[in-house]
Amino acid sequence: MKRHVKPPPIVSVQNLFNLVKRDAEPVLDYCKRHNLAFIPWFPLATGQLAAPGGPLDELANKMGASPSQLALAWLLKRSPVKVPIPGTARVVHLEENVAGAGVKLSDADFERLTSI
């Protein structure tokens, strides 16, 4: 006899999402509406945005932060259901990433990064 087993509830979604790649915006919005965690895959992909003279580099210099810290700050400000988990192999990068949670973007800086 087969039993119908109810699948466990979905509590989180992991998808490619960062300043450069935002195709998963609708999924993130769904997660926010339904209070599901959204784990952005490859959260620090900033490419040319972080190049010297690029938008992240300029703002990072202005704020005394690194481009990766700004990328994390942007992710955290974008939605309260985000749980970015940037990978790293070095303690110094781990410490830099953790410090990114303390970077507070103004609404104007957030909008500037969003519009890139």
N, C-alpha and C positions, 0 to 999 in steps of 0.2 A: 504494500500500500504506500503510495506516494503522499508525502505531506507537503502542503504548501508552506514554505518558510518565507516569512516576510523578510525582505532584505534589510540590512541595517540602514539607518538614516545616513544621508550624506552630511558630513560636518565640515568638509573643506574641499577646495578645488585647487589644483595646481596647473598653471598655464604660463606660457611665455608672455612676459609683460615687463616693460621697462620704459624709460624715457623715449627710446628710439622705436620700440615695437609695441604698439597698443591695440592690436587687432582684437584682443580679449576684453575690450571695454564693456561690451554688453554682458559678458560673463561676470565681470567684476561688479557691475551694477546689479545684476541678479543676486549675487552673493551678498551685497550690501542690503538689499531689500529683504532678504531672507535670513540675515544674520549668520551667514556661512563664512568661514575663514577662506581667504583667497591667498594662496602662496604663489607669489610671482617667481617664475622660473627665469634664471639669468637676469636678476634684478639690476646688476650694475653695468649692463651693456650700454655704454655711452658713446662709443665710437668717436667720430669727429667732434661731437659736442664738447668733449673734454680736451681736445687738442689746444695747444697754446693759442690764446686769442679767441677761442671758441666761447659760446655762451656759458657753458658750465665753468670753464676756466676763469672767465672774467668775474662771474658771480662768486666763485670759490675764493678768489683773491680778495674780493671786496668783503666777504664774510669771515675770512680767516679759516676756511674749511677746505677740504679736498673735493674734487669733482665727484668721487664716489660717495662721500658723505652727503653731498647735495642730492645725488640720485636717490639715496636711501631716504633722505628727508622728504623729497618729493613724493616717493611711494607712500610713506607713512601719512603725509598730509592728504594725499589723494583719497584715501578711504580708511576708516577705522577697522575694517575687517582684514586688512592686508597683514601678512606675516612674512616679510622678506627674509630669506635665508641665503645671504651671499656666501658662496664657497670661498675658502681660503686655505692656503697651506702654510702660512706664516703667522706667528703671533702678532707681529706688528700690524699686519693687515686686519686681523681679528679685532685688535684694539681700535684701529681706525674705523672699522665698520660699526662697532658698538658705539663709538662716539658720534656716529652719524645720527643715532636716535635722539641725541641732544641738540641737533641743529634745528632751529626753528625758522622756517621760511615765512616771510611776510606774505600776505595775500598777493601783493604785487609781484614779488619774486616767484611765488608759486605759479601765477598766471603767465609770467614771462617764460618760465620753463615749460609749462603746458603748451604754450603756443609755438614752441620750436618745431 
